[in-house]
């Protein structure tokens, strides 16, 4: 009779399951750290957009002596307003190319009486709260 060979090469089911469990834990850790990086990137993008708006609003103010009103909105930086107070020295190419949405898909909040303004992104929740990114006139 032939003797059976019990010393076989390969992995047991338990060893394979342990490796899969470890890989799953590592993948979870990596995904969580990337999620935090994505949130931070969106906040930085919103701050950069607000800085661009502030520069454009200041240029508008220097040219015309007032900020666009709430009714005219940020679109007054793209093309000359046709209603309300008409700017006398509007730059022919506008002050910005377009008015983008914030990184979370909402419009930036703009409110102005012509002398000062409030400019902000309401952040990931889309409502006024503690996580807002403020770019108001300081």
Residue pairs with C-beta under 8 A, 6 or more apart in sequence:
39 124
41 103
42 103
42 104
42 124
43 103
43 123
43 133
45 103
46 102
46 103
46 121
46 123
46 133
47 133
47 135
49 100
49 102
49 108
49 121
50 108
50 119
50 120
50 121
50 133
50 134
50 135
51 135
52 96
53 74
53 77
53 96
53 108
53 110
53 119
53 135
54 119
54 135
54 137
56 77
56 95
56 96
57 67
57 68
57 77
57 95
57 117
57 119
57 137
59 91
59 95
60 67
60 68
60 76
60 77
60 87
60 95
61 67
63 87
63 89
63 90
63 91
64 87
64 88
64 89
64 90
66 85
66 87
66 114
66 115
67 112
67 114
67 115
67 116
67 117
67 137
68 74
68 76
68 77
68 81
68 112
68 114
69 84
69 85
69 112
69 113
69 114
70 110
70 111
70 112
70 113
71 83
71 84
72 81
72 83
72 84
72 85
73 110
74 99
74 108
74 110
75 81
75 99
76 87
77 94
77 95
77 96
77 99
78 94
78 95
78 96
78 97
78 98
78 99
79 94
80 86
80 87
80 90
80 94
81 87
85 114
99 108
101 107
101 108
102 108
102 121
102 122
103 121
104 121
104 123
104 124
104 126
106 121
106 122
106 126
108 119
108 120
108 121
109 118
109 119
109 120
109 121
109 122
110 117
110 118
110 119
111 117
111 118
112 118
116 137
117 136
117 137
118 136
118 137
119 134
119 135
119 136
119 137
120 132
120 133
120 134
120 135
120 136
121 132
121 133
121 135
122 128
122 129
122 132
123 129
123 131
123 132
123 133
124 131
125 131
